[in-house]
């Protein structure tokens, strides 16, 4: 009988060998490496080796959800450098006599009694932790994407309760704020049981060349990669994060990332006072009353001289829209509110409901305007067509943010949304799409779009849209507001 050996094909590259050495020495090992460096290849082989070496042990290999772990690991194939053939990472590297792979549940049951489970941290459609607590080893891939819920507070008490449990992590960075990967790295600094490796593509290529091997990504390939990111996002921040493992800049997948960073650099995220010469407006994004998961968001703002001042914001769940007017009444600036602005569905009737949301709000506050259903494409004045002279509502909002102030204290939640309102990630293609993700951060950002739409659509200089209530339209923005207060 031929001698069985593992792994059958996998031979670690120099930097992968360093990862294996760290994971064998340390109970907690974090590896932050560039894209396409084989992070998951190395960590999966480490998890399998530990199951084979130590009988009756268990391990959990965890990604965001089941489809993602299936795409990036369970069904992963790669081109083997020696044979030139495509191999299944897991199935072809472990002799069949040593393990039985269960495809339906994505699990490996080893002949020595060990078990390795591949699963998503969030159960499909539930956004709830579905990872058990009885494993010896936990391996997390792309931990930086776990912004729905930081898994570490759940896991650290388990890991620290007994010395036979281990934690391994591989990821690319995604900024610092609300990033569980970065928070984990910071919290474990100084722990003698903690190991950390952070290598960008230049570090990895240098190690490959030192070993007489070709680089993982050539300079020509990296230039193509960078150009692709520039075309998709209009900046190279995501390229720097994913290839040069730069934690220093905000996630380029953030929809308004570039504009938000410029606001911070320009010191336009500050505490400021309302201008008493100008009215206050409140724009709403309407959630579903009685549905706790669907938030209603509002933003109080002033608008004059082409500049937007975002002064206050708020969010709630499960309330009827008129109840939020009562909440606004408690604000010190409520007597300065000239108009409440609702999105286009503010004039839509629900099933068996005779009143629209706008009708109900008008019972609480007389001056209510409803925006048009936006299919508008705004023109950028003076732009050349080859640079894109037409922009969508999101792009219009992005452009306005370059001439916007945000109240740092009152709008703290809005600032967090700026950093976390991101484009959807395509698990199958392993790239960001052009569609923003609908999650807890999107409600406030929808309200922001309505704010910007209002400054373009509602005629603050003497009105095209009907305004129901007592306030008359003004010949100029700064005149005739004495009756509003």
C-alpha positions in Angstrom: 0.0 0.0 0.0 1.4 3.4 -1.0 2.3 5.7 1.9 -0.3 8.4 2.4 1.0 11.9 2.8 -0.5 15.4 3.2 -0.6 17.7 1.5 -0.6 15.9 -1.8 0.1 18.9 -4.1 0.3 22.1 -2.0 3.8 23.4 -1.4 3.9 26.7 0.6 5.5 29.7 -0.9 8.1 31.4 1.3 5.6 33.9 2.8 3.0 31.1 3.3 5.6 29.1 5.2 6.0 32.1 7.5 2.3 32.0 8.1 2.3 28.3 9.0 5.2 28.9 11.4 3.3 31.7 13.2 0.1 29.7 13.5 2.1 26.8 15.0 3.8 29.0 17.6 0.9 31.3 18.6 -2.6 30.7 19.8 -3.9 33.8 18.1 -2.4 34.5 14.6 -3.6 37.3 12.3 -2.3 37.5 8.7 -3.1 40.6 6.7 -1.9 40.0 3.1 -2.6 41.4 -0.3 -5.2 40.0 -2.6 -4.4 36.9 -4.7 -1.6 35.9 -2.3 -3.1 32.6 -1.3 -4.1 33.5 2.3 -7.0 31.1 2.4 -5.0 28.4 0.7 -2.5 28.6 3.6 -5.0 28.8 6.4 -7.2 26.0 5.1 -4.1 23.7 4.8 -3.1 24.6 8.3 -6.6 23.7 9.6 -6.5 20.4 7.8 -3.0 19.6 9.0 -4.0 20.2 12.6 -7.1 17.9 12.2 -4.8 15.2 10.9 -2.1 15.6 13.5 -4.3 15.7 16.5 -7.1 13.1 16.5 -10.6 13.9 17.6 -10.2 17.7 17.3 -12.7 20.1 15.7 -12.3 23.2 13.7 -14.6 25.8 12.2 -13.6 27.7 9.0 -15.8 30.8 9.0 -16.7 33.4 6.3 -19.5 35.9 6.2 -22.2 33.5 5.0 -22.5 30.0 3.4 -22.5 31.1 -0.2 -19.2 33.1 0.3 -17.4 30.2 2.1 -18.5 27.9 -0.7 -17.3 30.2 -3.4 -13.9 31.2 -2.0 -12.9 27.9 -0.4 -15.1 24.8 -0.5 -15.4 24.8 -4.3 -12.1 26.6 -4.9 -9.8 25.3 -7.7 -6.4 26.5 -8.5 -3.7 25.9 -11.1 -1.0 23.6 -9.7 2.5 24.9 -10.6 4.0 21.4 -11.0 1.3 19.5 -12.8 -0.2 22.4 -14.7 -3.6 21.1 -13.9 -6.5 22.6 -12.1 -7.0 21.0 -8.7 -9.6 21.2 -6.0 -7.9 22.9 -3.0 -9.4 20.6 -0.3 -10.4 17.4 -2.1 -7.2 16.9 -4.1 -4.8 17.7 -1.3 -6.0 15.2 1.3 -5.9 11.5 0.5 -9.4 10.1 0.3 -8.6 7.4 2.8 -8.0 10.1 5.5 -11.2 12.2 5.1 -14.8 12.0 3.9 -16.0 15.3 2.5 -19.7 16.0 3.1 -20.7 18.4 0.3 -24.2 19.3 1.5 -23.1 20.5 4.9 -19.5 21.5 3.8 -17.8 19.4 6.4 -14.8 17.1 6.5 -14.9 14.0 8.7 -11.5 12.5 9.2 -10.6 8.9 9.8 -9.0 9.7 13.1 -12.2 11.2 14.5 -11.4 14.9 13.8 -13.9 17.2 12.1 -13.6 20.4 10.1 -16.7 22.5 9.4 -17.0 25.3 6.8 -19.8 27.7 7.4 -21.0 31.3 7.3 -21.0 33.4 10.4 -24.4 34.8 9.5 -27.1 32.4 8.6 -28.7 33.1 5.2 -31.4 35.7 5.5 -31.2 36.0 9.3 -28.2 38.1 10.1 -27.6 36.1 13.2 -24.5 34.3 14.5 -24.8 30.6 13.7 -21.3 29.5 14.7 -21.1 26.9 17.5 -18.8 27.3 20.6 -17.5 23.8 20.9 -14.7 23.9 18.4 -11.0 23.7 19.3 -9.9 25.9 16.4 -11.5 28.9 14.7 -10.4 30.3 11.4 -11.9 33.5 10.0 -11.5 34.7 6.5 -11.9 38.4 5.5 -12.7 39.4 9.1 -12.7 43.0 8.0 -16.0 42.5 6.2 -17.8 41.4 9.5 -19.2 44.9 10.1 -22.7 43.7 10.7 -21.6 42.2 14.1 -18.1 41.9 15.5 -17.6 38.2 16.3 -14.6 38.7 18.6 -16.6 39.6 21.7 -18.4 36.3 21.4 -15.3 34.3 20.7 -12.7 35.7 23.0 -14.3 34.5 26.3 -14.4 31.0 24.7 -10.8 31.2 23.5 -9.4 32.5 26.8 -11.3 30.0 28.9 -9.1 27.1 27.9 -5.6 26.8 26.5 -6.5 24.2 23.8 -8.4 26.6 21.6 -6.9 28.6 18.8 -7.8 31.5 16.5 -6.5 32.1 13.0 -7.4 35.1 10.8 -6.6 36.1 7.2 -7.9 39.2 5.7 -7.3 42.4 3.6 -7.8 45.7 5.5 -11.0 47.8 5.2 -10.1 51.0 7.1 -10.0 51.3 10.8 -13.3 52.6 12.2 -15.8 49.9 13.1 -13.5 47.3 11.5 -13.4 44.1 13.6 -10.1 43.0 12.1 -8.4 46.3 13.1 -10.0 46.2 16.6 -8.9 42.6 17.2 -5.3 43.5 16.2 -5.3 46.5 18.5 -6.8 44.5 21.4 -4.2 41.7 21.2 -1.1 43.9 21.0 1.3 42.9 23.7 -0.2 39.5 24.3 2.6 36.9 24.3 0.3 34.4 22.6 -0.5 36.7 19.7 1.3 36.7 16.4 0.7 39.2 13.5 2.0 39.4 9.9 1.1 42.3 7.7 2.6 42.1 4.2 1.7 44.0 1.1 2.3 42.9 -2.4 5.8 44.5 -2.5 6.8 42.5 0.6 5.4 39.3 -0.9 7.1 39.8 -4.2 10.4 40.6 -2.5 10.3 37.3 -0.7 9.5 35.4 -3.9 12.4 37.0 -5.7 14.8 36.3 -2.8 13.8 32.6 -3.2 14.4 32.7 -6.9 10.7 32.5 -7.7 8.6 34.7 -10.0 6.5 37.5 -8.3 2.9 36.8 -7.4 1.9 39.9 -9.3 4.1 41.6 -11.9 4.4 45.3 -12.2 2.4 45.2 -15.4 -0.4 43.2 -13.7 -0.5 45.6 -10.8 -0.8 48.6 -13.2 -3.9 46.9 -14.8 -5.3 46.2 -11.3 -4.8 49.8 -10.3 -6.4 51.1 -13.4 -9.5 48.8 -12.9 -9.9 50.3 -9.4 -9.6 53.8 -10.7 -12.3 53.2 -13.3 -14.7 51.6 -10.8 -14.2 53.9 -7.8 -12.6 57.0 -9.1 -9.7 56.6 -6.7 -7.0 54.1 -5.8 -7.8 53.7 -2.1 -9.2 50.2 -2.5 -6.2 49.2 -4.6 -3.9 50.5 -1.8 -5.9 48.6 0.7 -6.2 45.3 -1.1 -2.6 45.2 -2.6 -0.6 47.4 -0.3 -2.6 46.5 2.9 -3.1 50.2 3.8 -5.2 50.6 6.9 -4.7 54.4 6.9 -7.4 55.3 4.4 -11.1 54.8 4.5 -12.7 51.9 2.6 -12.9 52.9 -1.1 -16.1 50.8 -1.4 -17.7 53.5 0.8 -20.1 55.2 -1.6 -19.2 58.7 -0.4 -15.7 57.9 0.9 -13.7 60.4 -1.2 -16.0 63.3 -0.4 -16.2 62.4 3.3 -12.4 62.3 3.6 -12.2 65.7 1.9 -14.7 67.1 4.5 -12.5 65.8 7.3 -9.4 67.3 5.7 -11.1 70.6 5.1 -12.3 70.7 8.8 -15.9 70.8 7.6 -16.9 68.2 10.2 -17.2 70.5 13.2 -19.7 71.8 15.7 -21.4 75.0 14.5 -24.4 77.1 15.2 -27.5 77.5 13.1 -27.7 80.8 11.1 -30.7 82.7 12.6 -31.2 84.5 9.2 -32.2 81.3 7.4 -34.8 78.6 8.0 -34.3 75.0 8.9 -35.6 72.1 6.8 -36.1 68.5 7.7 -35.9 65.7 5.1 -37.2 62.2 5.9 -36.6 58.7 4.5 -39.7 56.8 5.4 -39.5 53.4 7.0 -42.4 51.0 7.4 -44.5 51.7 10.5 -44.6 48.6 12.8 -41.6 47.0 11.0 -38.7 47.3 13.5 -36.0 46.4 11.0 -37.0 49.3 8.6 -35.7 52.6 10.0 -37.2 56.0 9.4 -34.4 58.6 9.2 -34.4 62.4 9.2 -31.9 65.2 8.7 -32.3 68.8 9.8 -30.4 71.2 7.5 -29.9 74.7 6.3 -29.2 75.7 2.7 -28.0 79.1 1.6 -25.4 80.5 -0.9 -25.2 77.1 -2.5 -23.9 75.5 0.7 -25.4 72.7 2.7 -25.3 72.7 6.5 -26.3 69.3 8.0 -27.1 70.3 11.6 -28.9 67.3 13.2 -30.2 63.9 12.4 -32.0 61.0 13.9 -33.4 57.5 13.3 -36.1 55.3 14.7 -37.9 52.0 14.2 -41.5 50.9 14.2 -43.1 54.3 14.7 -45.7 55.9 12.6 -44.3 58.9 10.6 -46.3 61.6 12.5 -44.8 60.4 15.8 -41.4 61.6 14.5 -42.8 65.2 14.2 -43.5 65.0 18.0 -39.9 63.9 18.5 -38.7 66.9 16.5 -40.8 69.2 18.6 -38.5 68.5 21.5 -35.5 70.0 19.5 -34.4 73.5 20.4 -34.5 74.4 16.7 -38.0 73.1 15.9 -39.5 76.7 15.9 -37.2 77.5 13.0 -38.4 74.6 10.8 -39.9 76.0 7.6 -40.8 72.8 5.8 -40.7 69.0 6.2 -39.7 67.2 3.1 -40.8 63.7 2.2 -39.7 61.4 -0.5 -41.9 60.6 -3.5 -43.7 57.7 -1.7 -45.0 60.3 0.8 -48.1 60.7 -1.4 -48.6 56.9 -1.8 -51.6 55.1 -0.2 -51.0 51.9 1.7 -53.5 49.0 1.5 -56.8 50.0 3.0 -55.4 53.3 4.2 -57.1 56.4 2.9 -54.4 58.9 4.1 -51.0 59.1 2.6 -47.9 59.6 4.9 -47.9 63.2 3.8 -51.5 63.7 4.8 -50.8 62.4 8.2 -47.7 64.6 8.7 -49.7 67.6 7.7 -52.0 67.1 10.6 -48.9 67.6 12.8 -47.1 70.2 10.8 -48.6 72.4 8.1 -45.8 72.9 5.7 -45.0 69.6 3.9 -43.5 69.1 0.5 -43.1 65.8 -1.4 -40.3 65.2 -3.8 -40.8 63.8 -7.3 -39.9 60.1 -7.9 -36.4 60.7 -9.1 -35.3 59.4 -12.4 -33.4 62.6 -12.9 -29.9 62.8 -14.3 -28.2 66.0 -13.3 -25.8 67.9 -15.5 -22.4 68.9 -14.3 -22.0 72.5 -15.6 -18.9 72.9 -17.8 -18.0 69.2 -17.7 -16.7 67.6 -20.9 -18.8 64.7 -22.1 -15.9 62.3 -22.2 -15.4 62.8 -18.5 -19.1 62.1 -17.8 -21.2 65.2 -17.8 -24.2 63.5 -16.4 -24.4 62.2 -12.9 -26.9 60.1 -10.9 -28.6 61.1 -7.7 -25.9 59.4 -5.7 -23.2 61.2 -7.7 -25.1 64.5 -7.2 -25.0 63.9 -3.5 -21.3 63.2 -3.7 -20.7 66.4 -5.5 -22.7 68.4 -3.0 -20.7 67.0 -0.1 -17.7 69.0 -1.3 -19.6 72.1 -0.3 -21.2 70.8 2.9 -20.6 71.2 6.6 -21.6 68.5 9.1 -22.2 69.0 12.8 -19.7 66.7 14.4 -21.7 66.1 17.6 -25.3 66.1 16.5 -24.6 64.0 13.4 -22.3 61.3 14.8 -24.5 58.5 13.4 -24.4 60.1 10.0 -20.6 60.2 10.1 -20.6 56.5 10.9 -22.9 55.9 8.0 -20.6 57.8 5.7 -17.8 55.3 6.6 -19.9 52.2 6.3 -22.4 52.9 3.5 -20.8 50.7 0.9 -21.3 49.1 -2.5 -22.5 45.5 -2.5 -19.9 42.8 -2.6 -20.4 40.1 -5.1 -19.3 36.9 -3.3 -19.1 34.9 -6.5 -17.0 37.4 -8.5 -15.1 38.5 -5.3 -15.5 42.1 -6.2 -17.5 45.2 -5.4 -20.6 46.0 -7.5 -21.9 49.4 -8.5 -25.0 49.0 -6.3 -25.0 50.3 -2.8 -25.8 47.7 -0.1 -29.1 48.0 1.7 -28.4 47.7 5.4 -28.6 49.7 8.6 -26.4 52.4 7.2 -28.4 53.0 4.1 -31.5 54.6 5.7 -29.6 57.8 6.8 -27.9 57.9 3.4 -31.2 57.7 1.7 -32.4 60.7 3.7 -29.2 62.5 2.7 -30.1 61.9 -1.0 -33.5 63.5 -0.4 -31.8 66.5 1.2 -29.7 67.0 -1.9 -32.6 66.3 -4.2 -34.6 68.9 -2.3 -32.0 71.6 -2.8 -32.2 71.0 -6.6 -35.9 70.1 -7.0 -37.7 72.3 -4.5 -37.4 75.8 -5.6 -36.2 77.7 -2.6 -36.2 80.9 -4.7 -40.0 81.0 -5.4 -41.5 77.7 -6.0 -42.5 75.2 -8.6 -43.7 72.5 -6.3 -46.9 72.9 -4.3 -46.3 73.6 -0.6 -49.3 72.8 1.6 -49.5 75.1 4.5 -49.2 78.7 5.6 -45.7 79.6 4.5 -45.6 81.6 1.3 -42.9 81.3 -1.3 -40.2 83.9 -1.2 -38.8 86.0 -3.9 -35.4 85.4 -2.6 -34.1 82.8 -0.3 -33.2 85.2 2.5 -36.4 87.3 2.5 -40.0 86.9 3.8 -39.3 84.3 6.5 -40.5 86.4 9.4 -43.8 84.5 9.5 -42.1 81.1 9.6 -40.7 81.4 13.1 
